[in-house]
Amino acid sequence: MQRVNDILRASILWRALMAVSQWVGEQWANSRAVQAFLAPSDRSRGASDSSIFARLWKWFHHLLCLLYEKLRLDKLFGDSIFSQLWLWCALTVALAPLLPTMVTAGLGLVCVCSLLLGFARRRSRQLVFTPINKYIMLYAVVYAAGTVTSVAPADSLPVGLLTVFFTLFALVPVNAVDSRERLERLVRLMVLAGALVSLYGMYQFVFRTGYQSDAWVDNSMFSGISFRVASTFENPNMLGQYLVLMIPLGGACLLNDIRDRKKRWLWLGCCGVMCICMLMTFSRGGWLALLCAGLVFFVLINPRLLMAAPFGLVALYFVLPDTIIQRFTSIGNLADHSTSYRVSIWMGSLRMLKDYWLCGVGPGQTAFNTVYPTYSYDAIVTPHSHNLLLQITSDAGICALIIFCVILWCFFRWLCAALHREKDSRGKLLQIAFVSGAAGFMVQAMTDYSFYNYRVMFLFWVYLALGMTAARWSGLNGEEEP
């Protein structure tokens, strides 16, 4: 390796490329657009503190404390396990990929009760501020309004309530994770859970167990693909969405513990089984999303690694099986039934939203299929629009879409700003992981309705919350709070 470095440094072409790359990087970093993006205004905190949500919360907090004191609940909950918010939050987030949706919701409800109990015990306690808090609450309100105005209110109600609850759950991890150690510990638990999910997926692939659908593969084009892994998510594309979030976190754990032999092999194994499981999903959107997430991950670590990307892609071509290469290179091929099917659905969904853009048709399959068949192309039947942004608009209207985009903007802006000023390498790697995972997730969201699986939706909002916590790395306590 040292010999290779010496040869490269002696090469005139290599030095010229490095000089050009450095000049372009400096021009980019010093541009007004980048500097404005990396310097978000501090006024957002003042605006949040004076918002209607903050005022309602202060009134509610006062009421909670009053009830706690009047009912003498300190005797009942003084040292109760229900007051251990961190424990319940870690348990819920780590087990979410392994448990049924309603069990996850039940554990989430326990977390919320534990959070409220903590606020009831201390009048001085305040909600932890993040720039996306008010937008998350506003998104939940708009989504609830979309549920009420649904074309099928009775069928939309369960879906809407669960979506609102899982969205608002993002406020729990932000308040539960109060130290660097707890943030790292929760990330590690999530990666270990991802490895377990992947191992179960590999078991399914080897023994050919689990549900399979004929709609998952166009057999006329991909005769070599007879089985797609879904693991605990019941759909290979949803498993791919989940792994796109987890693999960058595994990479951060690996690089943070690279000098510890035992931990290094542990995290390398976790990343390995998750990547193998991703291949077994045969999810082209998932593969593309993971490549984009990996590109963002390595470029943020060192922009010069971008120059190695073409060589990496060429190496993959010679290493991966023909079935995977054939599947990946078919992206965009309208002869593939899956691709043409999606394009027709997008066109039909856009036609529908021309008439229902303001409030949408309401969440849930029943509401969607009550209206969509009138606008569909080629009489295609589908449970959703196969695009996250289109489906959010269909569920709750254009306002929900705008607020969701604002949430993403704030998330990426504040994390990138934190990454720009962060000096601690451990915190920096976690910030890079959250940025790259969310970026990859949104790439796949362009071809799939990512929230089709409620637990993926739950983990996405948790991911945003933990990402905003990682953005506060330098301000987090070095030791755990009691």
C-alpha positions in Angstrom: 0.0 0.0 0.0 2.9 2.4 0.8 4.4 1.6 -2.6 1.2 2.5 -4.3 1.0 5.8 -2.4 4.6 6.6 -3.4 3.8 5.8 -7.1 0.7 8.0 -7.0 2.5 10.9 -5.4 5.2 10.8 -8.0 2.7 10.8 -10.8 2.3 14.2 -12.6 -1.3 13.2 -13.7 -2.3 12.3 -10.1 -0.9 15.5 -8.7 -2.7 17.5 -11.4 -5.9 15.7 -10.5 -5.4 16.4 -6.8 -4.7 20.1 -7.5 -7.8 20.5 -9.7 -9.9 18.6 -7.1 -8.7 20.8 -4.3 -9.4 24.0 -6.2 -12.9 22.9 -7.1 -13.5 21.9 -3.5 -12.4 25.2 -2.2 -14.5 27.1 -4.7 -17.5 25.0 -3.8 -17.0 25.3 0.0 -16.5 29.0 -0.2 -19.5 29.7 -2.4 -22.3 31.8 -1.1 -24.9 29.1 -1.5 -22.9 26.5 0.5 -22.0 29.0 3.2 -25.7 30.0 3.5 -26.7 26.4 3.7 -24.2 25.6 6.4 -25.1 28.6 8.5 -28.8 28.1 9.5 -30.3 31.0 11.5 -30.7 30.7 15.3 -34.1 32.5 15.0 -35.8 29.1 14.5 -35.5 28.4 18.2 -37.1 31.7 19.2 -39.9 31.0 16.6 -40.4 27.5 18.1 -40.6 28.9 21.6 -43.2 31.4 20.7 -45.3 29.0 18.4 -48.8 27.8 19.3 -47.4 24.3 19.9 -45.0 25.7 22.5 -47.8 27.6 24.3 -50.1 24.6 24.3 -47.3 22.4 25.6 -46.6 24.8 28.5 -50.2 24.8 29.5 -50.3 21.0 29.2 -47.1 20.6 31.2 -48.5 22.8 34.0 -51.7 20.6 34.0 -49.6 17.4 34.2 -47.6 18.7 37.2 -50.7 19.9 38.9 -52.4 16.5 38.6 -49.2 14.7 39.7 -49.0 16.7 42.8 -52.7 16.7 43.7 -53.1 12.9 43.2 -49.8 12.2 45.1 -48.6 10.0 42.3 -45.0 10.3 43.5 -45.8 7.5 46.0 -46.9 5.2 43.1 -44.3 6.2 40.4 -41.4 7.5 42.5 -39.0 4.7 41.6 -41.2 2.9 39.1 -39.7 1.2 36.1 -42.1 3.3 34.0 -40.0 6.4 34.8 -37.0 4.9 33.0 -37.6 6.6 29.6 -34.3 5.7 28.1 -34.9 2.0 28.8 -38.3 1.9 27.2 -37.2 4.0 24.2 -34.2 1.8 23.6 -36.3 -1.4 23.9 -38.9 -0.1 21.5 -36.5 1.2 18.8 -34.3 -1.9 19.0 -37.2 -4.4 18.8 -39.4 -2.5 16.3 -38.0 -4.4 13.2 -38.6 -7.8 15.0 -42.0 -7.2 16.5 -45.5 -6.9 14.9 -46.7 -3.4 14.3 -49.3 -3.2 17.1 -46.8 -4.5 19.6 -44.4 -1.8 18.5 -47.2 0.8 18.9 -48.0 -0.6 22.4 -44.3 -0.2 23.5 -44.3 3.3 21.9 -47.3 4.2 24.0 -45.4 3.1 27.1 -42.6 5.4 26.0 -45.0 8.3 25.7 -46.4 7.7 29.1 -42.9 7.5 30.6 -42.0 10.8 28.9 -45.1 12.5 30.3 -44.4 11.0 33.7 -40.9 12.5 33.6 -42.4 16.0 32.8 -45.1 15.6 35.5 -42.4 15.0 38.1 -40.3 18.1 37.2 -41.8 21.5 36.5 -38.4 22.8 35.3 -38.0 20.2 32.6 -38.3 21.4 29.1 -38.8 19.7 25.7 -35.5 19.3 23.9 -35.4 21.7 21.0 -34.7 20.6 17.5 -35.4 22.7 14.4 -37.8 20.0 13.0 -40.0 19.7 16.2 -42.6 22.2 15.2 -42.8 20.9 11.7 -43.3 17.3 12.9 -46.2 18.5 15.0 -47.6 20.5 12.2 -47.3 17.5 9.8 -49.2 15.4 12.3 -52.0 18.0 12.5 -52.3 18.2 8.8 -52.3 14.4 8.4 -55.0 14.2 11.0 -57.0 16.7 9.1 -56.6 14.6 5.9 -57.9 11.6 7.9 -61.0 13.5 8.9 -61.7 14.8 5.3 -61.1 11.3 3.8 -63.4 10.0 1.2 -63.6 6.9 3.4 -63.3 8.2 7.0 -64.0 5.0 8.8 -61.3 3.1 6.9 -58.9 5.9 7.0 -59.2 6.4 10.8 -56.9 3.5 12.0 -54.3 4.3 9.4 -54.4 8.0 10.2 -54.2 7.6 13.9 -51.2 5.1 13.7 -49.4 7.4 11.2 -49.9 10.5 13.5 -48.7 8.5 16.5 -45.6 7.1 14.9 -44.8 10.6 13.5 -45.1 12.3 16.9 -43.0 9.5 18.5 -40.0 11.3 17.0 -40.2 13.6 20.0 -39.5 10.7 22.4 -35.9 9.7 21.3 -34.9 13.4 21.2 -35.8 13.7 24.9 -34.7 10.2 25.9 -31.2 10.4 24.5 -29.4 12.9 26.7 -25.7 11.8 26.4 -23.2 10.7 23.8 -23.0 7.2 25.3 -26.7 6.7 25.1 -26.8 7.8 21.5 -24.0 5.5 20.5 -25.6 2.6 22.5 -28.9 3.1 20.8 -27.3 3.2 17.4 -25.4 -0.1 18.2 -28.6 -1.7 19.3 -30.3 -0.7 16.0 -27.4 -2.1 14.0 -27.5 -5.4 15.9 -31.2 -5.6 15.3 -30.5 -5.0 11.6 -28.0 -7.9 11.6 -30.6 -10.2 13.2 -33.2 -9.2 10.6 -30.7 -9.9 7.9 -29.7 -13.3 9.3 -33.4 -14.3 9.3 -33.6 -13.1 5.7 -30.6 -15.2 4.7 -32.3 -18.2 6.5 -35.4 -17.6 4.3 -33.3 -17.5 1.2 -31.4 -20.7 2.0 -34.5 -22.7 3.0 -37.0 -20.9 0.7 -39.4 -20.1 3.5 -41.7 -17.1 3.7 -44.4 -15.5 1.5 -43.7 -14.9 -2.1 -45.7 -12.9 -4.6 -45.8 -13.4 -8.4 -46.0 -9.6 -8.7 -42.5 -9.2 -7.2 -40.6 -10.4 -10.3 -41.2 -10.3 -14.1 -40.4 -14.0 -14.8 -40.2 -13.3 -18.6 -37.2 -11.1 -18.0 -35.6 -12.5 -14.8 -36.0 -16.3 -15.0 -33.0 -16.7 -12.8 -34.7 -15.0 -9.8 -37.0 -17.4 -8.1 -37.0 -16.1 -4.5 -36.9 -12.6 -3.0 -36.1 -12.1 0.7 -38.6 -10.1 2.9 -37.5 -11.2 6.4 -39.7 -9.6 9.0 -41.0 -6.8 6.8 -43.3 -8.9 4.5 -42.0 -7.2 1.4 -38.5 -7.2 -0.1 -38.7 -3.5 -1.1 -39.6 -2.6 2.5 -36.7 -4.7 3.8 -34.5 -2.8 1.4 -35.7 0.5 2.7 -34.9 -0.6 6.2 -31.4 -1.8 5.3 -30.6 1.4 3.6 -31.1 3.2 6.9 -29.1 0.6 9.0 -26.1 -0.1 6.8 -24.6 3.4 7.1 -25.0 3.2 10.9 -23.2 -0.1 10.8 -20.4 1.6 8.8 -20.1 4.4 11.4 -19.9 1.8 14.2 -17.2 -0.1 12.3 -15.1 3.0 11.7 -15.5 4.3 15.2 -14.3 1.0 16.7 -11.8 0.1 14.0 -9.0 -0.1 16.5 -10.8 -2.6 18.8 -10.2 -6.0 17.3 -13.4 -7.7 18.8 -15.7 -4.8 18.0 -14.2 -4.3 14.6 -15.0 -7.9 13.6 -18.5 -7.6 15.1 -19.5 -4.5 13.2 -17.8 -5.8 10.0 -19.9 -9.0 10.3 -23.1 -6.9 10.9 -22.4 -4.8 7.8 -21.6 -7.9 5.8 -24.8 -9.8 6.6 -26.9 -6.7 6.0 -25.3 -6.1 2.6 -25.7 -9.8 1.6 -29.3 -9.6 2.7 -29.8 -6.5 0.6 -28.6 -8.4 -2.4 -31.1 -11.2 -1.7 -34.0 -8.7 -1.7 -33.4 -8.2 -5.5 -34.8 -4.7 -4.9 -33.3 -2.5 -7.6 -34.5 0.6 -5.9 -32.8 -0.6 -2.7 -29.6 -1.3 -4.5 -29.6 2.1 -6.2 -30.4 3.8 -2.8 -27.6 1.9 -1.1 -25.1 3.0 -3.8 -26.2 6.6 -3.4 -26.0 6.3 0.4 -22.5 4.8 0.1 -21.4 7.5 -2.3 -22.6 10.2 0.2 -21.0 8.4 3.1 -17.6 8.1 1.6 -17.6 11.6 -0.1 -18.4 13.2 3.2 -15.6 11.3 4.9 -13.1 12.3 2.2 -14.2 13.9 -1.1 -11.2 12.4 -2.9 -12.7 8.9 -2.5 -15.2 10.0 -5.2 -12.4 9.4 -7.7 -12.4 5.7 -6.7 -16.1 5.3 -7.4 -15.7 4.2 -11.1 -13.1 1.6 -10.2 -15.4 0.3 -7.4 -18.3 0.0 -9.9 -16.1 -1.9 -12.4 -15.0 -4.2 -9.6 -18.6 -5.0 -8.6 -19.4 -5.9 -12.3 -16.8 -8.7 -12.1 -17.7 -9.9 -8.6 -21.5 -9.9 -8.5 -23.5 -12.8 -10.0 -25.1 -12.3 -13.5 -28.6 -12.4 -12.1 -27.9 -9.3 -9.9 -26.1 -7.4 -12.7 -29.0 -8.2 -15.1 -31.5 -7.1 -12.5 -29.7 -3.8 -11.8 -29.0 -2.9 -15.4 -32.7 -3.2 -16.1 -33.5 -0.1 -14.1 -35.5 2.2 -16.4 -36.3 -0.5 -18.9 -40.0 0.0 -19.7 -40.1 -3.6 -21.1 -40.0 -4.8 -17.5 -43.5 -5.2 -16.2 -42.5 -3.8 -12.8 -41.1 -0.5 -14.3 -44.0 0.0 -16.8 -46.5 -0.8 -14.0 -45.0 2.0 -11.8 -44.9 4.6 -14.6 -48.6 3.9 -15.3 -49.4 4.3 -11.6 -47.5 7.6 -11.3 -49.3 9.0 -14.3 -52.7 7.9 -12.9 -51.8 9.3 -9.5 -50.9 12.7 -11.0 -54.2 12.7 -12.9 -56.0 12.1 -9.6 -54.1 14.7 -7.7 -55.1 17.4 -10.2 -58.6 17.1 -8.7 -57.6 16.2 -5.1 -54.4 18.2 -4.6 -55.7 20.4 -1.7 -56.7 17.8 0.9 -56.0 14.5 -0.8 -58.3 11.5 -0.8 -57.4 10.3 2.7 -54.9 7.7 4.1 -55.3 4.0 3.6 -55.9 1.6 0.7 -59.7 1.9 0.8 -59.6 5.7 0.3 -57.0 5.4 -2.4 -58.9 2.7 -4.3 -62.2 4.5 -4.0 -60.9 7.3 -6.2 -57.9 6.1 -8.1 -59.6 3.6 -10.5 -61.4 6.5 -12.2 -58.0 8.0 -13.1 -55.9 4.8 -13.6 -54.1 3.9 -16.9 -54.6 0.5 -18.4 -57.1 -0.4 -15.6 -54.2 -1.0 -13.2 -55.2 -1.9 -9.6 -52.8 -0.8 -6.9 -52.9 -0.2 -3.1 -50.8 3.0 -3.4 -49.0 5.3 -5.7 -45.5 3.6 -5.4 -43.9 7.0 -4.6 -43.6 8.4 -1.1 -44.1 12.1 -2.1 -47.1 11.3 -4.3 -48.7 9.1 -1.6 -48.3 11.8 1.1 -50.1 14.3 -1.2 -52.8 11.7 -1.9 -53.2 11.0 1.9 -53.3 14.6 3.2 -52.9 17.0 0.4 -50.3 19.5 -0.8 -49.8 21.1 2.6 -48.6 17.7 4.0 -46.1 17.4 1.1 -44.7 20.9 1.7 -44.3 20.3 5.4 -42.6 17.0 4.8 -40.2 18.6 2.4 -39.5 21.3 4.9 -38.7 18.6 7.5 -36.2 17.0 5.2 -34.7 20.4 4.3 -34.2 21.3 8.0 -32.8 17.8 8.8 -30.2 17.8 6.1 -29.3 21.5 6.6 -28.7 21.3 10.3 -26.9 18.0 10.1 -24.6 19.3 7.4 -24.0 22.5 9.4 -23.1 20.4 12.5 -20.9 18.2 10.3 -19.1 21.3 9.0 -18.2 22.5 12.5 -17.8 19.1 14.4 -14.3 18.3 15.6 -14.9 15.0 17.3 -14.4 12.1 14.9 -17.0 9.8 16.6 -19.7 12.4 16.4 -18.7 13.3 12.8 -19.0 9.7 11.6 -22.5 9.4 13.2 -23.6 12.6 11.5 -22.3 11.3 8.2 -24.2 8.0 8.7 -27.5 9.7 9.4 -27.1 12.1 6.4 -26.2 9.3 4.0 -28.9 6.9 5.3 -31.7 9.5 5.0 -30.4 10.5 1.5 -30.5 6.9 0.3 -33.9 6.3 1.9 -35.3 9.2 -0.1 -33.8 7.9 -3.3 -35.7 4.6 -3.0 -38.8 6.6 -1.9 -39.0 7.9 -5.5 -40.0 4.4 -6.7 -41.7 2.9 -3.6 -44.2 4.0 -1.0 -41.7 3.8 1.9 -44.4 4.1 4.6 -46.3 1.1 3.3 -44.8 -0.9 6.2 -45.7 1.0 9.4 -42.5 -0.1 11.2 -40.4 1.3 8.4 -42.3 4.5 8.8 -41.8 4.4 12.6 -38.0 3.8 12.2 -37.7 6.6 9.7 -39.1 9.2 12.1 -36.9 7.7 14.9 -34.0 8.0 12.4 -34.7 11.7 11.9 -34.9 12.3 15.6 -31.6 10.5 16.3 -30.0 12.4 13.4 -31.0 15.7 15.0 -29.6 14.4 18.3 -26.3 13.6 16.6 -26.3 17.2 15.3 -26.1 18.3 18.9 -23.1 15.9 19.6 -20.8 18.6 20.9 -23.6 19.9 23.2 -24.5 16.4 24.6 -23.2 15.3 28.0 -20.2 13.1 28.0 -21.7 11.0 30.8 -25.2 9.7 31.1 -27.7 11.6 33.2 -29.4 9.8 36.0 
